[in-house]
Amino acid sequence: MFFLTVLREVLEKKGIAVKGKIGTLDNSEKNIDTDDLIPIYTHKSIPLKYILQELNKNSNNFYAEQILKTLGLEIYNFGTVDNGVKTCKDLFNTMGINPDNFVMADGSGLSKLDLVTPRDIVKILTFMSKSDDFKNFYDSLPIAGVDGTLIDRMKKTPAENNVHAKAGYSNNVSSLSGYLKTISGEPLVFSMIVNNYLAPPALANYIQDNVCHHLVNFNRN
């Protein structure tokens, strides 16, 4: 319905009149033979790696929800949240993550039902670092002090243009998870989740940024 509504608005702005109300085949009062329909236009999306950049760098929650449903469609032939979550749990299981140890209620993480540990986030990030798709995933993450949701964070510190991470924010919850390299060139994976804090969100961000600063300056020798 969101797509149909926007499509109608765009057509009308272009001077193309649209008669009748917006509806879907499932809710149609008429018995429409879908095999007899003639497609008038086919649209192919841009490559997924660019969609992921919009999702992660700008924290586009709508994209996250649609991708979750698309996963359900691709694997279980029906694009629902439940099928998308099932697909994710199947994948997480191959990463060594017990699906019973977390709760996934949506694609964006906005649901208060969502529960996950930093340890499992680290497992996901570690798995991705060894994946053939790692570069596309890594390039989709915001870069500290450079772009996306981290453009104003860690500026003029050694972490600037070094930390590639996804920030998360909800009421009294702040998180930051991703990758960085130490001054000795050692790659590190990290995840921080701050729950139920009473201080201003900026303080939670400051603590996370400070941890990243120390990690960047870490030298194992």
Secondary structure, DSSP 4 states (H G I P E B T S, - for coil): -HHHHHHHHHHHHTT----S----GGG-SS---GGG--------PPPHHHHHHHHHHTT-HHHHHHHHHHHHHHHHSS--HHHHHHHHHHHHHHTT--GGG-B---SSS-STT-B--HHHHHHHHHHHHTSTTHHHHHHHS-BTTTSGGGTTSSTTSTTTTT-EEEEEEETTEEEEEEEEE-TT--EEEEEEEEES--S-HHHHHHHHHHHHHHHHT----
